[in-house]
Amino acid sequence: MFKVPKVIDKIQFGVLSPDDVRKMSVLRVITADTYDDDGYPIEKGLMDQRLGVIDPGLKCKTCGQKFGDCSGHFGHIELARPVIHVGHAKDVHKILKSVCRDCGKLKLDDAQRQHYREQLEQTSDRLKSKETVIKEGMDKAAKSVCPWCGSDKRNIKFEKPYTFYEEWDEERNKLTPIDVRERLEKIPVEDYDLIGVNKDVSKPEWMVLTVLPVPPVTVRPSITLESSVRSEDDLTHKLVDIIRINQRLRENIDAGAPQLIVEDLWELLQYHVTTYFNNSTSGIPPARHRSGRILKTISQRLSGKEGRFRSNLSGKRVDFSARTVVSPDPYISINEVGVPEFVACELTVPERVTANNLEEMKKIVRNGPNKNPGANYIIRSDGRRKKITDTTKDDVAEELDVGFTVERQLRDGDIVLFNRQPSLHRLSIMAHEVRVMPYKTFRLNLCVCPPYNADFDGDEMNLHLPQTEEARSEAGIIMKVQENIISPRYGEPVIGGMQDYISGAYLMTRDGSEFPAEEVQESFYESGLLQNKIEVDAFNERKVWTGKELFEVLLPKDLSLEFRSKACRKCEKCEFENCKYDNYVVIKEGKLLKGVIDGAAFKARSSCKLLDKIVKDYGSDEGREFLDSVTKLIISIIMKVGLTTGIDDVDIPEEGLERIDEILENAHNKVLENIEAYNRGELEKQPGQTLEDTLENRIMAELAKARDNAGAAAEKYLGMKRHAVIMAKTGAKGNMLDLTQMAACLGQMTVRGKRLHRGYQERSLPHFKPGDRSAKARGFVSSSYRKGLSPTEFFFHSMGGREGLVDTAVRTAQSGYMQRRLINALQDLKVEKDRSVRDNSNNIIQFEYGEDGVDPSRSSYGEAVDIDWIIHKTVTMRKE
Amino acid sequence: MTKKKINILDNEFVPQHTILTEEESNELLQKYNVTYDKLPLILESDPVVKIIGAKPGNIIKIVRGYSPAGKSVFYRYVIGEDVKETLEEEVLDEIVEDDSGEE
C-alpha cells in the first residue's frame, strides 16, 4: 500500500532571526547586476550560480546537483540600516505602546503580572482565549505609567504602513527603525509571555529587519524570449532595487553625507523592502515595472484566486478524467452515461489478477490498447510496469499470472463520477454506470438534466474514474443517480420527466385515447417492456387498448394513490373521482381507474405525487425502472400521436378579438379619466402616497386588470385541442400567461417596477407629447405577439426585456459570491451521532439537525410519517 | 403621546425562554459532552434576556413551537458585551482579510 514517508506532527511558526538568515545563506549578495555582457551570471550578484540552477545542463555550485534536482539555496543582503517589516508593523506598534520607553519592561506591576499569568494558565476556550487575555494586559499596560522606573508616559502613534511617532505634550518625534529596534531589544525575556511572544522561537526585535533573505533563483527564474532577450522575474527586479538603494545608502553613510540625504535614502530602502513583501500595501504607491505594469511580489504570489493557495494548493488537477460535449439519449437508463469509445480506451482502472479473473483478464489483455475493452499497462508482481502494444499483447497475455495488476480500460458497467459546472449542490456530481458507445459525445438520459441543469446547446461535462474498489463501491452505493431522485433540499424528485414526456403522458392517458393492439405491441417492444413487464399473450385478448391501460403496465401491482392532476381547474366544489374534466387521478391496486397523467405525476423539480410515492415506498430501484420505462413508452406513443405547435395555436376568432379590443379600449378610457381627474385636482390622495403616486398606482391597477381580463377573454378560445395549451396546462412547457401574451395582449412594460417614463424630457419617446401620462405613452403594449407590435411598443418591450437581462447577469455574480462565502462558513459542519450539528472545534450549531431532526429526502413532504397513507394501507390490508 | 408599556413576552412570535438551574445546566453539558463555551451564544442585552433577568454565565432554554415536526428546543449561553467585542474583532479581521484577497 501507499507509504507515508514522513508524518508531520506539528508546525511551529516564529519570527526569522538575523542569525538564522545568515546561517541558511550561502552567499552575501552585494552586486545589483544579474548577468554580464556575455550572458554569464555575475559573481555575488542576484543570479550567482551558488543560488541554484535554472539552466538545463549546468550544475549547482553549492550542492553539485543538476537542474530540477537542486531546489536552490538562499542568499542574503546585509541592510545598511534596519527597516520595519510591514507584516509585523501592527504588532510592533502594540508592543511599543505597552513597554516602558526607558527600562523596556512591560508597564504592569507584580500583582497585575501575576493576575494575567494566572489567567493565561487557566483559559483556553473560545470566549476567553489566550489572545484576548494578552490583549487585555497590553491595553492596560499601554494606559499606565511605568511602575518600575516611573518615566513619563508618552503616546506612540502609528502611521500606516510603517512610520512610528512618539508624542508628548505638544511635541512629536519620529522614531527611526533603529530607535524601534533598540526599544524592542530592551524588553526583558521574562516579559515575552505577556506580550504574546514565544521566547523559544522569537524575539520582538527580529520584527525589525537587519538582514534580508534572498530567495533562490529557482523561485524567481528568468525567462529567455525568442529574441534571446533575458527577462527577469518581478522578485529579481525588486531585489535589484533593494540592493541598489542599500549600496547608495551605505556609501553615503560612509562618506559622512548630510543627515537629510541619509534619511531620504533610508526611507526609500524602507519603501522598496515594503513593496518587496507586499506590493498592494495601502498608503503607499505600488512599485511598477518599466512598462507601467504593477510588480507581482511575495504577497501577490500567495493571495487571491490566482494565488498559491487557492490556485495551486486547493486547486489540484487530476488524472483519470475526461471532458466533452453532452448529447441526449433517451434509450439509456438514468443510471447510465454514454462514454465515447475513444475516451474509454484512454481511461483505465487497475485490476488485480486473481485465480478467479485470470482468464477474463487474459482476454482483455489480448484485446490490446486499441480495442475496447482492452488494457493499456500491466504491473508485474515485482512492481515493474509494462506497456501493452498491438505487437506485444499476445505475449503479455501469456505472461499474465496471479498477483499481477492489469490497467484495464473502461468498460460497460464501471462506476464513474459525472459532473457539470457550476457544482452548486451535491447533485452536480453523481455516479453513473458506463455504457461505451460510438461517436464523440457523452450521452445523458434526459431525466437527469434538471439536477445538473444541463441542456444540449453545447454543454460540456466532466467524467472522473475512481481508482480503487472502495471508492467505486462507495460511489455506487451513495452517489448513484437513482439514489438521488429525491432532492435532499426539499424532499421532492429532482429527477423526472420534462417537456415532451409530460405532454406525451397526457396525450397517452387522456380520456378517449385508444391504440390498436399492433401499435401497442410495437410501443412496448420499442421501450423494452415486452416480455419484461407484459407477455405477448396480452395482445391476443385485447384488440383496442386505452391509454390508461397502457400506463398501468408500468405501475407497481399494489400501488394505490389519489391526487389532482396538474390541469386541475380548482373548481369551487371538488367532485374528486367524479371530476368531469378527468383531472382527479385514482390509482387502485396498480390500476389507473380515473384521471389523466401529467406534470403532477412525474415532472422533475415539482411536487409530483406518483414518482415521489414510487421512490419512497418501493425504493430507488423501482423508481429508476419506472422512469426508464415510462419515458421510453411515452416517446414511442407521442411519436404515433404527434404533437406540434404553430401560430394557429394562438388564433382567436373575430368576436374574441373584438371583445379584447373593447376591454383594452375601456381601460384606456378609464386611464384618461383618472388623468383628467388628476389634472382637475379632483383625485383623492391615498394614505402614505403623493398625488402622483396615487395616480400611477391607479393607472397600473387599471391596466393590470385590463390585461388579465383580455387574457381571460382569450383563454375561452384556447381549448385543449390546441397543442400549445396542452403543453401549458400539463406543465410541460410555458404557462397560460405566456399564451395569452401571444394571443391577446402583452400588458404593461416596467423598469424597476414603474411604468416607463424616462428617455426624453417629460416623455418616454418623441412620438408623444411632453407630460403625456396615457397608457400608450408609458409603455403599455396592447398588441399581442400574434398581432405584432407597433414601433413604439416594440421599443418599450425591448426596454423591459433589457432590464431582465441585466438583472440575471447581476444576480448570478452576486449569488456566486454569496455561495462562496456560505461554503467557506459551512463546509466543516457535521451531524454527530447524537443528531446535533457541530463545527470542527466542536461548537454546537444546532442541538437537533435542522431543529426538527428531519431529513427532507427521507420524509414525506416535511412530515416524519405520512399518516394518511399508512391508514389507507392498513385498511386495504384488513379488507384482504 | 404616552409610551405604552408592552410586555414582549406576550407576543406570539417570542418563543418561551427559561433560565436553566445550575443542575439542569450541568445535565445539559453532560448530555452533549461539551463545555459551556461550545454552546450557541446570546447577549445579555437581548430584550428577552433582560426581561427574564439572566446574567452572563447562565444558560437559557428556548422552546420554539411551529416547526413541522413539533416543538424544537434550543439552548444559549449568556455573554456580556465585553465578550461580544472580542468575538466580533476576530470575525471582522477575518472578513477584512478575506475581502482583500477577493480582487
Boltz contact constraints between the chains, C-beta under 6 A:
constraints:
  - contact:
      token1: [A, 125]
      token2: [B, 37]
      max_distance: 6.0
  - contact:
      token1: [A, 126]
      token2: [B, 37]
      max_distance: 6.0
  - contact:
      token1: [A, 127]
      token2: [B, 37]
      max_distance: 6.0
  - contact:
      token1: [A, 127]
      token2: [B, 83]
      max_distance: 6.0
  - contact:
      token1: [A, 132]
      token2: [B, 86]
      max_distance: 6.0
  - contact:
      token1: [A, 303]
      token2: [B, 101]
      max_distance: 6.0
  - contact:
      token1: [A, 304]
      token2: [B, 101]
      max_distance: 6.0
  - contact:
      token1: [A, 842]
      token2: [B, 38]
      max_distance: 6.0
  - contact:
      token1: [A, 843]
      token2: [B, 38]
      max_distance: 6.0
  - contact:
      token1: [A, 844]
      token2: [B, 38]
      max_distance: 6.0
  - contact:
      token1: [A, 844]
      token2: [B, 39]
      max_distance: 6.0
  - contact:
      token1: [A, 851]
      token2: [B, 67]
      max_distance: 6.0
  - contact:
      token1: [A, 851]
      token2: [B, 72]
      max_distance: 6.0
  - contact:
      token1: [A, 852]
      token2: [B, 67]
      max_distance: 6.0
  - contact:
      token1: [A, 852]
      token2: [B, 69]
      max_distance: 6.0
  - contact:
      token1: [A, 852]
      token2: [B, 72]
      max_distance: 6.0
  - contact:
      token1: [A, 854]
      token2: [B, 69]
      max_distance: 6.0
  - contact:
      token1: [A, 862]
      token2: [B, 68]
      max_distance: 6.0
  - contact:
      token1: [A, 864]
      token2: [B, 69]
      max_distance: 6.0
